[in-house]
């Protein structure tokens, strides 16, 4: 181990990539769960530090225990995120402009 590096199992907070390594979940699934938690959907233990998403390690272990007991399907989180992106997509204001056709 490199000098000054803290092992994942001793850190208080984890990045998304460290969460993937620790849990064995897929990167897209962890990102979807994080996105959902940061937007008020779900109970995944994620939070923001500046522009970086972090996951609290001890609450993550409790969360995993609860997920295993309740037999939840985590793929549903990805569907929630896709739906949130569609609903939250910015729309143009007013009606669309008329397009001029190119003069050949």
HELIX and SHEET records of a PDB file:
HELIX    1   1 UNK A    8  UNK A   10  5                                   3    
HELIX    2   2 UNK A   16  UNK A   23  1                                   8    
HELIX    3   3 UNK A   27  UNK A   38  1                                  12    
HELIX    4   4 UNK A   57  UNK A   70  1                                  14    
HELIX    5   5 UNK A   75  UNK A   88  1                                  14    
SHEET    1   A 3 UNK A  13  UNK A  14  0                                        
SHEET    2   A 3 UNK A  52  UNK A  56 -1                                        
SHEET    3   A 3 UNK A  46  UNK A  49 -1                                        
END                                                                             
